[in-house]
Amino acid sequence: MKTFQPKVKEMKRSWHLVDADGKILGRLATEVAKYLTGKHKATYSANLDSGDFVVVINAEKIETTGKKSSKKVYRRHSGYPSGFKERSFRQVLETHPERIVEHAVNGMVPDNRLKKDRMLRLKVVVGSANPFEKEFAK
């Protein structure tokens, strides 16, 4: 018997709409990462990018458990002397809530050559309006 290996041309990418209203950040991120990697499909193959597009709406209404909302910190460094910057969860939630979801999903997607392409299929939207309605109809 031969193992079925889907061809790149045969892969169909569908769109998934995920509402972040009242959901826990980490649990939402694992659900979205599953769709991006294609693990929900029967034709999943680890070496092929068979994932779907994901649109996350209501990013500003995401929740965390415990005291993460007051203690969680996002850190980065520019590479230059005194280039260390950090922002709290609350600061990021007020200015760019979509970055919180993107950062969490980025940590859940496997680190390999396919990660960049998978993350490009993630669309995070502030508010309940879905600007990708036309793609859902296809």
N, C-alpha and C positions, 0 to 999 in steps of 0.2 A: 504494500500500500504506500501511496505517496502522501506526504504531508501537504495540506493545502497551504499555499503561499499566495496571498492576494497581491495583485499587480497594482502599481501606483495609479494607473489609469482607471482601474476598476473601483477604486475606493470612493465612496460617497460620503461627503461631509454634511452632517445635518447641524441645525442650530438648536441650542438649549437655552432656555430663559430661566435664570435662578433669581429668586427674590431674597435679598439679604435682610429684610425687615424682621427683626427679633431673633435672628439666627446667631449662633455662637461662631466666632471668627474661625477657629481651627477646624471645626466640623464642616463649615461651609467650604473652607479651602481644600479639604480632602475630597469633598464631593465634586468640586470644580476640577481639581487635578485629575480625577478619574475620567471625566469627560474629555479633557484635553489630551490625555495620553491614549484614550481609546480602549481602556480596560473594560468598559461596559459592553463592548462588541464581541460577538462570537469569533470574529476574524482577527482578533488582537494578535499582534506580533511585536515583540520587544524591539526588533531592529527596524521596524517601519513606523512612519508617522501616520497612524490611522485615526487620530483623534478628531473631535468635532469642534465647532465654534461654540463659545459660551458667552452669553451676555448676562452680567450681574447688575441688577437694578437695586435701588435704595441702599447704596453703599454707606450712606451717612447714618443708617439705622442699625448698623452692625453692633453686636454686643459681645462682651467678654465675660468670663467667669472669674470669680474671686476678686482680687484687688488689682488685676492687670490694667484696668482703665486708669488707675492713678500711679502705678509703678512701672508700667512698660515704657521702655525708652528705645527710640530708633537712633542708631549711631552710624556715622559715616566719616570718612577721612579723605581729604582732597589729595593727599600725597605730599603736600607742602608743609613746612614747619608751621605749627599752630593752626593746622587745617582740620582739626578735629571738631566735629559739630554733632550735637545731639538734640533731639526734640522728643517731647513726651507724646504719649498716645493721644492725649486730649488736644494738644496743639496740632497734630497731624489730622485728627478727626475734624477739627474746625476749619482748617485751610484746604486740605486735599484728602477727603475720605476715601477716594478711589485708590490711593497709593497704599493704604492699609491692606485692602483686599489683594491687590497685586503683589505686595511683599509677602503676604502669607501664602498665596498660591505658588509664588516663585520658589518658596522653600519646600513645597510639597511635590513639585515636579522633579523627576530624576535629573541629576546633573550629567548630561551627555550632549552629543552633537545636536540632538533634536529639540533641546530645551528652548532655544531661541525661537524656532518656528512655532512651537506649541504655545509659547507665551504671546506671540503675535496674534493668535486666535482668541485670546481673552479680551473681552471688552467690558470695562467696568463703568457704570453710569451712575451719576448722582441724580436722585429723583426717580419717580416711578414711570416716566415716559421712556419707551423703547425706541431709540432712533434707528434701529436695524430691522424695522417691520418688513421692508421690501425683501430682505434676504430670507426671512422666515417663510415667505410665501413661495419661494422657489423650490 
